[in-house]
Amino acid sequence: MHRSPFTDDHPFIDKLERFIANPQFPCVGAKSALAKRQIKVVIARSITSAWNDLTIHEALMKFAGDYHRNRKLFQSLAVIFEGPRTITEACFEESMWNRIQSISDKDVWLGQKYDKRVSPDPTNPHFSLSFAGEAFFVVGLHPHASRKARRFVAPTMIFNLHDQFERLRSEGRYEKLRGNIQVRDEHFSGSVNPMLSRHGELSEARQYSGRTVGEEWGCPFAYQGTMRDAA
């Protein structure tokens, strides 16, 4: 686990390391990132507050820049919030999207282009977030998640690089990895995750928070840049 220059050592960092290192934890991609010490961590105050949004955006900018210079597979940026630890699934989802909106707005304000390989429209099957011109997929964790694999001691947002999934696809490794994770998750959580879908089939926005949502669910994210920014 890489201690980000944006944080000092914190007990939640060691807890996240133990959470991922659990032999039953299903995400083998996260395990690879941990083994390679390629998970960078930022500690923030509260997921319900904008207090650290600028710091989080700075960390994403640096993370994307580092990846451009060294495109190693299995890298993640984890933002661990110190609270609230009594958060409900609905509150976590709302707060997570508030943080995403705020951080995306900062990206626009700084003149960053949206990654042209993905769509900024959360209803589009090719949607992904973009920061510093690099597309990201988010995995939300919190203490009261209904799925066991998402149940961590503190609210957390893990930013994964979209480019890494595309590289795994091009190398013919993605489907095997995805299938392995699904089997492990079913064993660990007791059921198949109903929110899973492949990029290009359904919008990945439905998967971010970990909450099971129906067809009527609408993503609250709205990209504030222009379509030229996303071109």
C-alpha positions as CSV (number, residue, x, y, z in Angstrom):
1,M,0.0,0.0,0.0
2,H,1.5,3.3,-1.1
3,R,1.1,6.2,1.3
4,S,0.1,9.2,-0.8
5,P,2.0,12.4,-0.2
6,F,-1.4,13.9,0.5
7,T,-1.7,12.0,3.8
8,D,0.2,10.9,6.9
9,D,-0.1,7.3,8.1
10,H,-3.5,6.6,9.3
11,P,-5.1,3.4,10.9
12,F,-7.6,3.2,8.1
13,I,-4.8,2.6,5.6
14,D,-3.8,-0.6,7.4
15,K,-7.4,-1.6,7.7
16,L,-7.9,-1.3,4.0
17,E,-4.8,-3.3,3.4
18,R,-6.1,-6.1,5.6
19,F,-9.6,-5.9,4.0
20,I,-8.1,-6.5,0.5
21,A,-5.6,-9.1,1.8
22,N,-8.4,-11.3,3.3
23,P,-8.0,-14.6,1.3
24,Q,-11.8,-14.6,0.6
25,F,-12.0,-11.0,-0.7
26,P,-13.1,-11.5,-4.3
27,C,-11.4,-8.7,-6.3
28,V,-8.2,-10.3,-7.6
29,G,-7.4,-7.0,-9.4
30,A,-7.3,-5.2,-6.1
31,K,-5.2,-8.0,-4.6
32,S,-2.7,-7.6,-7.5
33,A,-2.5,-3.8,-6.9
34,L,-1.9,-4.4,-3.2
35,A,0.8,-7.0,-3.9
36,K,2.5,-4.6,-6.2
37,R,2.2,-1.7,-3.7
38,Q,0.2,0.2,-6.4
39,I,-2.7,1.4,-4.3
40,K,-2.3,5.1,-3.4
41,V,-4.4,6.4,-0.5
42,V,-5.8,9.8,0.5
43,I,-7.5,10.3,3.8
44,A,-10.4,12.8,3.9
45,R,-12.6,14.1,6.6
46,S,-16.2,13.2,5.7
47,I,-17.9,11.9,2.6
48,T,-20.8,14.3,3.3
49,S,-18.6,17.3,3.2
50,A,-16.7,19.2,0.3
51,W,-13.9,19.9,2.7
52,N,-11.3,17.8,0.9
53,D,-12.6,17.8,-2.6
54,L,-9.8,20.0,-3.9
55,T,-7.2,17.7,-2.3
56,I,-8.9,14.7,-3.8
57,H,-8.8,16.3,-7.3
58,E,-5.2,17.2,-6.9
59,A,-4.5,13.5,-6.0
60,L,-6.4,12.3,-9.1
61,M,-4.5,14.8,-11.3
62,K,-1.2,13.4,-9.9
63,F,-2.3,9.8,-10.2
64,A,-3.4,10.3,-13.9
65,G,-0.1,12.1,-14.7
66,D,1.9,9.3,-13.0
67,Y,0.0,6.7,-15.0
68,H,0.7,8.5,-18.3
69,R,4.4,8.3,-17.5
70,N,4.3,4.7,-16.3
71,R,1.4,2.6,-17.5
72,K,1.7,-0.3,-15.1
73,L,-1.4,-2.5,-14.8
74,F,-3.3,-2.7,-11.5
75,Q,-3.1,0.7,-10.0
76,S,-5.8,2.3,-7.9
77,L,-6.4,5.5,-5.9
78,A,-8.4,5.0,-2.7
79,V,-10.0,7.9,-0.9
80,I,-10.9,6.9,2.6
81,F,-13.2,9.2,4.6
82,E,-13.1,9.3,8.3
83,G,-16.8,9.4,8.5
84,P,-19.7,9.2,9.0
85,R,-19.4,5.5,10.0
86,T,-23.2,5.2,10.6
87,I,-24.0,6.1,7.0
88,T,-26.9,4.3,5.2
89,E,-26.6,3.0,1.7
90,A,-28.8,5.8,0.3
91,C,-26.9,8.5,2.1
92,F,-23.6,7.0,1.0
93,E,-24.8,6.9,-2.6
94,E,-26.0,10.5,-2.5
95,S,-22.8,11.7,-0.8
96,M,-20.6,9.8,-3.2
97,W,-22.2,11.4,-6.2
98,N,-21.9,14.8,-4.6
99,R,-18.2,14.3,-4.2
100,I,-17.9,13.1,-7.8
101,Q,-19.9,16.1,-9.1
102,S,-17.7,18.5,-7.1
103,I,-14.5,16.9,-8.2
104,S,-15.6,16.8,-11.8
105,D,-16.6,20.5,-11.7
106,K,-13.0,21.3,-10.5
107,D,-11.7,19.4,-13.5
108,V,-13.8,21.5,-15.8
109,W,-12.8,24.7,-14.1
110,L,-9.1,23.8,-14.6
111,G,-9.7,23.2,-18.3
112,Q,-9.1,19.5,-18.3
113,K,-10.5,17.6,-21.4
114,Y,-12.8,14.6,-20.9
115,D,-11.3,11.3,-22.0
116,K,-12.5,10.9,-25.6
117,R,-12.7,7.1,-25.2
118,V,-15.7,7.4,-22.9
119,S,-18.9,9.3,-22.6
120,P,-19.7,12.0,-20.0
121,D,-23.4,11.1,-20.2
122,P,-24.3,8.8,-17.3
123,T,-27.2,7.3,-19.3
124,N,-24.8,6.2,-22.1
125,P,-23.5,2.6,-22.0
126,H,-20.0,4.0,-22.7
127,F,-20.0,6.3,-19.6
128,S,-17.0,6.7,-17.4
129,L,-15.8,9.5,-15.2
130,S,-12.8,11.6,-16.4
131,F,-10.2,13.5,-14.4
132,A,-7.1,15.0,-16.0
133,G,-8.1,13.5,-19.3
134,E,-8.1,9.9,-17.9
135,A,-11.2,7.8,-17.6
136,F,-12.0,6.3,-14.2
137,F,-14.4,3.7,-12.7
138,V,-15.4,4.1,-9.0
139,V,-16.0,1.4,-6.5
140,G,-17.8,2.6,-3.3
141,L,-17.3,0.9,0.1
142,H,-18.9,1.7,3.4
143,P,-19.7,0.0,6.8
144,H,-23.4,-0.7,6.0
145,A,-23.1,-1.9,2.4
146,S,-25.6,-4.7,1.6
147,R,-23.0,-6.6,-0.3
148,K,-20.2,-8.1,1.9
149,A,-17.5,-7.3,-0.6
150,R,-18.4,-3.6,-0.3
151,R,-18.5,-3.6,3.5
152,F,-15.5,-1.6,4.8
153,V,-15.1,0.2,8.2
154,A,-15.2,3.7,6.7
155,P,-16.8,5.3,3.6
156,T,-14.3,4.8,0.7
157,M,-14.2,5.6,-3.0
158,I,-11.7,3.6,-5.0
159,F,-10.8,5.1,-8.4
160,N,-9.7,2.6,-11.0
161,L,-8.4,3.4,-14.4
162,H,-10.6,2.6,-17.4
163,D,-7.6,2.2,-19.6
164,Q,-6.4,-0.8,-17.6
165,F,-9.7,-2.6,-18.4
166,E,-9.2,-1.9,-22.1
167,R,-5.7,-3.1,-22.0
168,L,-6.7,-6.3,-20.3
169,R,-9.4,-6.7,-23.0
170,S,-6.9,-6.2,-25.8
171,E,-4.6,-8.8,-24.2
172,G,-7.4,-11.3,-24.0
173,R,-7.2,-11.4,-20.2
174,Y,-10.3,-9.4,-19.2
175,E,-13.0,-12.1,-19.4
176,K,-11.0,-14.6,-17.4
177,L,-10.3,-12.0,-14.7
178,R,-14.0,-10.8,-14.6
179,G,-15.2,-14.4,-14.4
180,N,-12.9,-15.2,-11.6
181,I,-14.0,-12.2,-9.6
182,Q,-17.7,-13.0,-10.2
183,V,-17.3,-16.6,-8.9
184,R,-15.3,-15.4,-5.9
185,D,-17.8,-12.7,-5.1
186,E,-20.8,-15.1,-5.3
187,H,-19.0,-17.4,-2.8
188,F,-18.0,-14.5,-0.5
189,S,-21.3,-12.5,-0.6
190,G,-23.7,-15.4,-1.1
191,S,-25.1,-14.2,-4.4
192,V,-24.3,-12.8,-7.8
193,N,-24.0,-9.0,-7.9
194,P,-27.1,-7.9,-9.9
195,M,-25.5,-4.6,-10.8
196,L,-22.6,-6.0,-12.9
197,S,-22.5,-5.4,-16.6
198,R,-19.8,-5.0,-19.2
199,H,-18.8,-1.6,-20.4
200,G,-20.8,-0.8,-23.5
201,E,-23.9,-2.8,-22.4
202,L,-25.3,-0.6,-19.6
203,S,-24.0,2.5,-17.9
204,E,-21.4,1.7,-15.3
205,A,-22.8,4.5,-13.1
206,R,-25.3,2.0,-11.6
207,Q,-22.4,0.0,-10.2
208,Y,-20.5,2.7,-8.4
209,S,-22.2,2.9,-5.0
210,G,-22.8,-0.8,-4.6
211,R,-26.5,-0.3,-3.8
212,T,-28.9,-2.4,-5.8
213,V,-31.1,-0.1,-8.0
214,G,-33.9,-0.6,-10.4
215,E,-34.5,0.5,-14.0
216,E,-36.1,3.7,-12.7
217,W,-32.9,4.8,-11.0
218,G,-31.4,8.1,-12.4
219,C,-27.8,9.0,-12.0
220,P,-27.5,12.5,-10.4
221,F,-24.2,13.3,-12.1
222,A,-24.3,16.0,-14.8
223,Y,-21.0,16.9,-16.6
224,Q,-20.7,20.7,-16.6
225,G,-18.2,21.0,-19.4
226,T,-19.1,21.5,-23.1
227,M,-19.3,18.7,-25.7
228,R,-16.1,20.1,-27.2
229,D,-14.4,19.5,-23.8
230,A,-15.5,15.9,-24.1
231,A,-14.4,15.5,-27.8
